[in-house]
Amino acid sequence: MVIGGVIAICIVLFVVGFLVPRFSHKPQREAQQGFHVFGRGASKAPGPLGRWLPKPFRTSARAAGKSASAGRRARSKAPL
């Protein structure tokens, strides 16, 4: 369920980055901020769990940033 949500966010950010590259930065920041909020909450766990639990959120934030960036790059290379 969570993986599907992350994939959906990445697809939406790619499409927004491709269609309106100038306005895609704000949705990208909001998605990454949401991932970081959950990651900060997960890092409060004691011991090694505090290091392991936030990793999926960091990875998801990185994926969201890369997909939005890829959409903007694809738009710049498109013959439109």
N, C-alpha and C positions, 0 to 999 in steps of 0.2 A: 504494500500500500504506500509506504513512504517512498520507496524507490520509484514507483509510478508517478508520485507527485513531483519528485525531483526531475524526472524525465520530462514531465509536462511543463514544468517551469522553464527548463532548458529549451524546449521546442518553442514555447511562446516568446522567450527572449531572443531566440534566433530569428523568428519571423518578424518581431518588432524591429530588431536591428537591421533586418534586410529592407523592410518597407519604409520605416522612418528612422534612419540612423541618427539623426540629430536629436531626436527625443527618446532614444532608447537608453540613455545613461541613467535616467531617474528610475525606471523599473529595474534596471540592473542593480543599482545601489540598494533599492528597497528589498530585493530578493536576498542580496548578500547580507544586508543588515539583519534580516529575519533569521538567516542561518547562523549568524554570529551571536545573536541573542540566545538561541537554543544551545549553541556551543558553550557560551559562558555559563549557562545554567548547568550543563553537563560537566563542566570542569570543576564544579564545586564538590564533586563526589570524592570521598576519601581514598587515599593511597593511589595505586596504579590505575584504578578506575577513572580517576580524575584526569589522567593522561589519555586513556583509551576511549572514553565515551565521546569527547568532542571531535575526534578525528573524522567521523562520517560527515559532520556538519562543515568542517573545514574543506573537505573534499567536495561536498555539494556546492559550497560557495565558490570554490575555484571552477567547478564545471559550469555554473551559471555565468560567471564572468567570461569564460572562454567561449561559451555558445553565443552570448551577445556580441562579443568581439568578432567572432567568425561571421555572424550575420552582417556586421558593418563592413568587414573585409570583402565578403562576397558581393555586397552591393557596389563597392567601389570598383570591383573587377567586372561587373555585369555591363553589357553593352546597352544600357538603358539611357 
